[in-house]
Amino acid sequence: MAASFTPILFRSILFIAAFFCAPFGALANNLNANANYVVTLRGVNISTVSVGFKDNGQNYSVNILGDVTGLASLVAAGTARFASSGNSSGDQLQSERFELETIANDQTFNVMFQANQGNVTSSQVIPPLSQNKNRVPIVRKHRQNINDPIASFFLKADRLEPALCDRQLKVYTGVERYNIDLKFAKEQTATSKATGYQGPVILCTMRYNPISGHFTNSDTTTYMQSNQRFLIWYAPLGQSGYMIPYRVLVGTAFGDLSMVLTRLNY
């Protein structure tokens, strides 16, 4: 079980950690905030995520730490650290620097890239990825007009409405380029007292479309590309004009993998 469970679970946690923690970068002038999240698989806690974020109205920074915990650590122990920083003065966050470090099975993997106005200017992967004929090459155009997997999911809007979902996100991670197509599904109300928010939410469906950097023979990529149960709920952050993910859900062969906001201080 561990051989097949570990890569799908760990990559899914990284996947939704980036989505879920993305929006906390530019909520207001001189903002310092912290948030906690819990990741569950079939209702069982398997990971925690903590987020620290700052914004001065012109520039933002986000730092994220995720740890696999509980029973899941028996088959998928590891940590992931994300960092994103850049410009917050426009109608969305625009990444200028992205960093990712994962530690799993005593192996460390680091990715970093810098960008200017959505175009990547430098990139580094340690250790370098090995050459593989099944990996779709990333060409120059795939590093243009992009955002990192944190800044991509920051949304600004005058109000919570279905049109919030109607957009395509062009994401670059330093090792992979993909699009996420958001589509409106329904309006709902979050009522659970165990979460960090109660009130109206907008549910969007997500479709993952790999462009380059992925492996054509990857079971995880194939699964995510055809996944019909890939959902995100957005909620308003008070009267700030910013919309944040309240919950992200990824259907897996092992059950629903869900990440939910549990605490927010700002």
Sine and cosine of phi, psi and omega as CSV:
sin_phi,cos_phi,sin_psi,cos_psi,sin_omega,cos_omega
0.00,0.00,-0.66,0.75,-0.08,-1.00
-0.87,0.49,-0.60,0.80,-0.08,-1.00
-0.87,0.49,-0.63,0.77,-0.01,-1.00
-1.00,-0.04,-0.47,0.88,-0.08,-1.00
-0.96,0.29,-0.66,0.75,-0.15,-0.99
-0.87,0.50,-0.82,0.58,-0.07,-1.00
-0.90,0.43,-0.63,0.77,-0.01,-1.00
-0.92,0.39,-0.72,0.69,-0.02,-1.00
-0.90,0.43,-0.77,0.63,-0.09,-1.00
-0.91,0.41,-0.67,0.75,0.00,-1.00
-0.92,0.39,-0.61,0.79,0.03,-1.00
-0.90,0.44,-0.64,0.77,0.04,-1.00
-0.88,0.47,-0.70,0.71,0.04,-1.00
-0.89,0.46,-0.66,0.75,-0.03,-1.00
-0.84,0.54,-0.81,0.58,-0.08,-1.00
-0.98,0.18,-0.38,0.93,0.10,-1.00
-0.89,0.46,-0.67,0.74,0.03,-1.00
-0.90,0.44,-0.71,0.71,0.01,-1.00
-0.89,0.46,-0.76,0.65,-0.19,-0.98
-0.95,0.32,-0.55,0.83,-0.07,-1.00
-1.00,-0.06,0.01,1.00,-0.10,-0.99
-0.86,0.52,-0.65,0.76,-0.30,-0.95
-0.99,0.16,-0.05,1.00,-0.12,-0.99
-1.00,-0.04,0.90,0.44,-0.01,-1.00
-0.82,-0.57,-0.52,0.85,-0.13,-0.99
-0.59,-0.81,0.88,0.48,-0.11,-0.99
-0.99,0.11,-0.51,0.86,-0.02,-1.00
-0.20,-0.98,0.23,-0.97,0.04,-1.00
-0.89,0.45,0.65,-0.76,0.07,-1.00
0.79,0.61,0.74,0.67,0.00,-1.00
-1.00,-0.06,0.71,-0.70,0.18,-0.98
-0.78,-0.62,0.87,-0.50,-0.11,-0.99
-0.61,-0.79,0.37,-0.93,0.05,-1.00
-0.67,-0.74,0.57,-0.82,-0.01,-1.00
-0.60,-0.80,0.46,-0.89,0.07,-1.00
-0.82,-0.57,0.52,-0.86,0.01,-1.00
-0.67,-0.74,0.35,-0.94,0.10,-1.00
-0.80,-0.61,0.67,-0.75,0.06,-1.00
-0.96,-0.29,0.75,-0.67,0.01,-1.00
-0.81,-0.58,0.50,-0.87,0.14,-0.99
-0.84,-0.54,0.90,-0.44,-0.07,-1.00
0.81,0.59,0.60,0.80,0.07,-1.00
1.00,0.07,-0.04,1.00,-0.01,-1.00
-0.98,-0.21,0.78,-0.63,0.00,-1.00
-0.90,0.43,0.79,-0.61,-0.01,-1.00
-0.79,-0.61,-0.22,0.98,-0.03,-1.00
-0.36,-0.93,0.47,-0.89,0.13,-0.99
-0.84,-0.54,0.49,-0.87,0.00,-1.00
-0.72,-0.69,0.76,-0.65,0.08,-1.00
-0.88,-0.47,0.57,-0.82,-0.10,-1.00
-0.73,-0.68,0.73,-0.68,0.17,-0.99
-0.86,-0.52,0.71,-0.70,-0.07,-1.00
-0.55,-0.83,0.53,-0.85,-0.02,-1.00
-0.67,-0.74,0.49,-0.87,0.07,-1.00
-0.42,-0.91,0.67,-0.74,0.04,-1.00
-0.92,-0.39,0.23,0.97,-0.01,-1.00
1.00,-0.06,-0.29,0.96,0.03,-1.00
-0.86,-0.51,-0.61,0.79,-0.04,-1.00
-0.73,-0.69,0.53,-0.85,-0.02,-1.00
-0.81,-0.59,0.31,-0.95,0.19,-0.98
-0.55,-0.84,0.63,-0.78,0.01,-1.00
-0.75,-0.66,0.74,-0.68,0.09,-1.00
-0.80,-0.60,0.79,-0.61,-0.12,-0.99
-0.78,-0.63,0.69,-0.73,0.09,-1.00
-0.78,-0.63,0.81,-0.58,0.05,-1.00
-0.86,-0.51,0.71,-0.71,0.02,-1.00
-0.80,-0.59,0.76,-0.65,0.16,-0.99
-0.97,0.24,0.77,-0.64,-0.11,-0.99
-0.73,-0.68,0.03,-1.00,0.10,-1.00
0.90,0.44,-0.51,-0.86,-0.04,-1.00
-0.89,0.46,-0.47,0.88,-0.02,-1.00
-0.89,0.46,-0.45,0.89,-0.02,-1.00
-0.91,0.41,-0.27,0.96,0.03,-1.00
-0.94,0.34,-0.43,0.90,-0.04,-1.00
-0.83,-0.56,-0.20,0.98,-0.07,-1.00
-0.56,-0.83,0.71,0.70,-0.01,-1.00
-0.90,0.44,0.65,-0.76,0.04,-1.00
0.22,-0.98,0.17,-0.99,0.07,-1.00
-0.72,-0.69,0.38,-0.92,0.07,-1.00
-0.66,-0.75,0.71,-0.70,0.06,-1.00
-0.85,-0.52,0.77,-0.63,0.05,-1.00
-0.89,-0.46,0.53,-0.85,0.14,-0.99
-0.58,-0.82,0.72,-0.69,0.02,-1.00
-0.67,-0.74,0.66,-0.76,0.06,-1.00
-0.50,-0.87,0.43,-0.90,-0.01,-1.00
0.25,-0.97,-0.53,-0.85,-0.10,-0.99
-1.00,-0.05,0.71,-0.70,-0.01,-1.00
-0.85,-0.53,0.23,0.97,-0.11,-0.99
-1.00,0.05,-0.23,0.97,-0.05,-1.00
-1.00,-0.02,-0.39,-0.92,-0.04,-1.00
-1.00,0.07,0.04,1.00,0.14,-0.99
-0.33,-0.95,0.29,-0.96,0.11,-0.99
-0.90,0.43,0.61,-0.79,0.08,-1.00
-0.81,-0.59,0.94,-0.34,-0.07,-1.00
-0.91,0.42,0.67,-0.74,0.14,-0.99
-0.87,-0.48,-0.27,0.96,0.06,-1.00
-0.44,-0.90,0.74,-0.67,0.02,-1.00
-0.73,-0.68,0.68,-0.73,0.04,-1.00
-0.69,-0.72,0.60,-0.80,0.06,-1.00
-0.64,-0.77,0.74,-0.67,0.12,-0.99
-0.75,-0.66,0.79,-0.61,0.10,-1.00
-0.86,-0.51,0.61,-0.79,0.07,-1.00
-0.79,-0.61,0.89,-0.45,-0.02,-1.00
-0.53,-0.85,0.71,-0.70,0.00,-1.00
0.80,0.59,0.66,0.75,0.03,-1.00
0.89,0.45,0.35,0.94,0.05,-1.00
-0.88,-0.47,0.71,-0.71,-0.01,-1.00
-0.95,-0.32,0.68,-0.74,0.00,-1.00
-0.75,-0.66,0.78,-0.63,-0.04,-1.00
-0.82,-0.57,0.66,-0.75,0.08,-1.00
-0.73,-0.68,0.66,-0.75,0.07,-1.00
-0.55,-0.84,0.66,-0.75,0.20,-0.98
-0.56,-0.83,0.42,-0.91,0.08,-1.00
-0.88,-0.47,0.48,-0.88,-0.05,-1.00
-0.59,-0.81,0.39,-0.92,0.06,-1.00
-0.74,-0.68,0.91,-0.41,-0.01,-1.00
0.81,0.59,0.66,0.75,0.07,-1.00
1.00,0.06,0.01,1.00,0.00,-1.00
-0.92,-0.40,0.81,-0.59,-0.05,-1.00
-0.94,0.35,0.76,-0.65,-0.01,-1.00
-0.96,-0.29,-0.41,0.91,0.06,-1.00
-0.39,-0.92,0.45,-0.89,-0.05,-1.00
-0.45,-0.89,0.56,-0.83,-0.01,-1.00
-0.57,-0.82,0.68,-0.73,0.05,-1.00
-0.76,-0.65,0.82,-0.57,-0.02,-1.00
-0.76,-0.65,0.84,-0.54,-0.11,0.99
-0.95,0.32,0.39,-0.92,0.00,-1.00
-0.86,0.51,0.53,-0.85,0.05,-1.00
-0.94,0.34,0.67,-0.74,0.02,-1.00
-0.96,0.29,0.47,-0.88,0.04,-1.00
-0.93,0.36,0.74,-0.67,-0.02,-1.00
-0.53,-0.85,0.81,-0.58,-0.06,-1.00
-0.91,0.42,-0.31,0.95,-0.02,-1.00
-1.00,0.02,-0.07,1.00,0.01,-1.00
-1.00,-0.01,0.81,-0.58,0.00,-1.00
-0.95,0.31,0.85,-0.53,-0.08,-1.00
-0.92,0.39,0.60,-0.80,0.08,-1.00
-1.00,-0.03,0.90,-0.44,0.00,-1.00
-0.99,-0.17,0.13,-0.99,-0.13,-0.99
-0.82,0.57,-0.70,0.72,-0.06,-1.00
-0.90,0.44,-0.38,0.92,0.02,-1.00
-0.97,0.24,-0.19,0.98,0.04,-1.00
-0.98,-0.22,0.24,0.97,0.00,-1.00
-0.90,-0.44,0.53,-0.85,0.02,-1.00
0.84,0.54,0.76,0.65,-0.06,-1.00
-0.81,-0.58,0.12,-0.99,0.16,-0.99
-0.62,-0.79,0.32,-0.95,0.00,-1.00
-0.99,0.17,0.20,-0.98,-0.10,-1.00
-0.95,0.32,-0.08,1.00,0.13,-0.99
-0.99,-0.11,-0.83,0.56,-0.05,-1.00
-0.88,0.47,-0.47,0.88,-0.05,-1.00
-0.85,0.53,-0.53,0.84,-0.16,-0.99
-0.99,-0.13,0.16,0.99,0.10,-1.00
-0.99,0.15,0.83,-0.56,-0.05,-1.00
-0.86,-0.52,0.69,-0.73,0.10,-1.00
-0.90,-0.43,0.67,-0.74,-0.01,-1.00
-0.34,-0.94,0.47,-0.88,0.03,-1.00
-0.94,0.34,-0.47,0.88,-0.02,-1.00
-0.38,-0.92,0.29,-0.96,0.05,-1.00
-0.98,0.18,0.92,-0.40,-0.06,-1.00
-0.47,-0.88,0.31,-0.95,-0.05,-1.00
-0.83,0.56,-0.54,0.84,-0.04,-1.00
-0.88,0.47,-0.30,0.95,0.04,-1.00
-0.83,0.55,-0.54,0.84,-0.10,-1.00
-0.99,0.13,-0.33,0.95,-0.18,-0.98
-0.99,0.11,0.99,0.12,0.00,-1.00
-0.32,-0.95,0.32,-0.95,0.10,-0.99
-0.90,-0.44,0.75,-0.66,0.00,-1.00
-0.97,-0.23,0.79,-0.61,-0.02,-1.00
-0.97,-0.25,0.96,-0.27,-0.22,-0.98
-0.94,-0.35,0.68,-0.73,0.11,-0.99
-0.79,-0.62,0.77,-0.64,-0.07,-1.00
-0.96,-0.28,-0.07,1.00,-0.13,-0.99
0.99,-0.16,-0.40,0.92,0.05,-1.00
-0.78,-0.63,-0.17,0.99,-0.05,-1.00
-0.51,-0.86,0.56,-0.83,0.09,-1.00
-0.85,-0.53,0.82,-0.57,0.02,-1.00
-0.52,-0.85,0.31,-0.95,0.11,-0.99
-0.96,-0.30,0.54,-0.84,0.17,-0.99
-0.87,-0.50,0.88,-0.48,0.05,-1.00
-1.00,-0.09,0.89,-0.46,0.06,-1.00
-1.00,-0.10,0.68,-0.74,0.06,-1.00
-0.68,-0.73,0.62,-0.79,0.01,-1.00
-0.92,0.38,0.69,-0.73,0.05,-1.00
-0.92,-0.39,-0.85,0.53,0.01,-1.00
-0.22,-0.98,0.27,-0.96,0.13,-0.99
-1.00,-0.10,0.72,-0.69,-0.02,-1.00
-0.68,-0.73,0.00,-1.00,0.06,-1.00
-0.77,-0.63,0.81,-0.59,0.08,-1.00
-0.99,0.11,0.82,-0.58,-0.09,-1.00
-0.85,-0.53,-0.21,0.98,-0.10,-0.99
-0.91,0.41,0.79,-0.61,0.04,-1.00
-0.97,0.24,-0.15,0.99,0.00,-1.00
-0.99,0.10,-0.11,0.99,-0.03,-1.00
-0.97,-0.24,0.12,-0.99,-0.05,-1.00
-1.00,0.04,0.15,0.99,0.00,-1.00
-0.40,-0.91,0.65,-0.76,0.16,-0.99
-0.76,-0.65,0.76,-0.66,-0.01,-1.00
0.50,-0.87,-0.20,-0.98,-0.05,-1.00
-0.93,0.38,0.59,-0.81,0.06,-1.00
-0.66,-0.75,0.37,-0.93,0.09,-1.00
-0.91,-0.41,0.79,-0.61,0.03,-1.00
-0.99,-0.12,0.81,-0.59,0.05,-1.00
-0.88,-0.47,0.62,-0.78,0.19,-0.98
-1.00,0.07,0.46,-0.89,0.04,-1.00
-0.81,-0.58,0.63,-0.78,0.12,-0.99
-0.82,-0.57,0.80,-0.60,-0.03,-1.00
-1.00,-0.05,0.84,-0.54,-0.01,-1.00
-0.83,-0.56,0.98,-0.20,-0.01,-1.00
-0.93,0.37,0.65,-0.76,0.02,-1.00
-0.95,-0.31,-0.80,0.60,-0.01,-1.00
-0.33,-0.94,0.25,-0.97,-0.01,-1.00
1.00,0.01,-0.29,0.96,0.00,-1.00
-1.00,0.04,0.22,-0.97,0.03,-1.00
-0.99,-0.17,0.78,-0.63,-0.04,-1.00
-0.92,0.40,-0.35,0.94,0.00,-1.00
-0.97,-0.26,0.32,0.95,-0.02,-1.00
-0.99,0.11,0.84,-0.54,0.05,-1.00
-0.90,0.43,-0.60,0.80,-0.01,-1.00
-0.92,0.40,-0.69,0.72,0.02,-1.00
-0.89,0.46,-0.72,0.70,0.02,-1.00
-0.87,0.50,-0.67,0.74,-0.02,-1.00
-0.91,0.42,-0.73,0.68,-0.03,-1.00
-0.91,0.41,-0.57,0.82,-0.01,-1.00
-0.91,0.41,-0.57,0.82,-0.03,-1.00
-0.99,-0.14,0.04,1.00,-0.09,-1.00
-0.93,0.37,0.87,-0.50,0.05,-1.00
-1.00,-0.04,-0.14,0.99,-0.02,-1.00
-0.91,-0.42,0.94,0.34,-0.06,-1.00
-0.73,-0.68,0.98,-0.17,-0.27,-0.96
-0.77,-0.64,0.48,-0.88,0.09,-1.00
-0.63,-0.78,0.70,-0.71,0.06,-1.00
-0.96,-0.29,0.78,-0.63,0.05,-1.00
-0.96,-0.29,0.60,-0.80,0.03,-1.00
-0.74,-0.67,0.47,-0.88,0.05,-1.00
-0.97,0.24,0.59,-0.81,0.10,-0.99
-1.00,-0.09,1.00,0.08,-0.04,-1.00
0.85,0.53,-0.70,-0.72,0.02,-1.00
-0.97,-0.26,0.38,0.93,-0.11,-0.99
-0.96,0.28,-0.35,0.93,-0.08,-1.00
1.00,0.02,0.16,0.99,0.04,-1.00
-0.92,-0.39,0.61,-0.79,0.02,-1.00
-0.92,-0.39,0.76,-0.65,-0.09,-1.00
-0.86,-0.51,0.52,-0.85,0.10,-0.99
-0.91,0.42,0.80,-0.59,0.09,-1.00
-1.00,0.04,-0.58,0.81,-0.02,-1.00
-0.42,-0.91,0.52,-0.85,0.15,-0.99
-0.77,-0.64,0.68,-0.74,-0.01,-1.00
-0.76,-0.65,0.75,-0.67,0.06,-1.00
-0.83,-0.56,0.87,-0.49,0.09,-1.00
-0.96,0.28,0.76,-0.64,0.04,-1.00
-0.79,-0.61,0.15,-0.99,0.03,-1.00
-0.92,0.40,-0.24,0.97,-0.03,-1.00
-0.98,-0.21,0.04,1.00,-0.05,-1.00
0.87,-0.50,0.03,-1.00,-0.04,-1.00
-0.96,0.29,0.78,-0.63,0.10,-0.99
-0.98,-0.19,0.88,-0.48,-0.13,-0.99
-0.79,-0.62,0.57,-0.82,0.05,-1.00
-0.78,-0.63,0.80,-0.61,-0.15,-0.99
-0.73,-0.68,0.65,-0.76,0.10,-1.00
-0.91,0.42,0.79,-0.62,0.01,-1.00
-0.91,-0.42,-0.42,0.91,0.00,-1.00
-0.40,-0.91,0.64,-0.77,0.03,-1.00
-0.59,-0.80,0.85,-0.53,0.08,-1.00
-0.85,-0.53,0.75,-0.66,0.04,-1.00
-0.43,-0.90,0.00,0.00,0.00,0.00
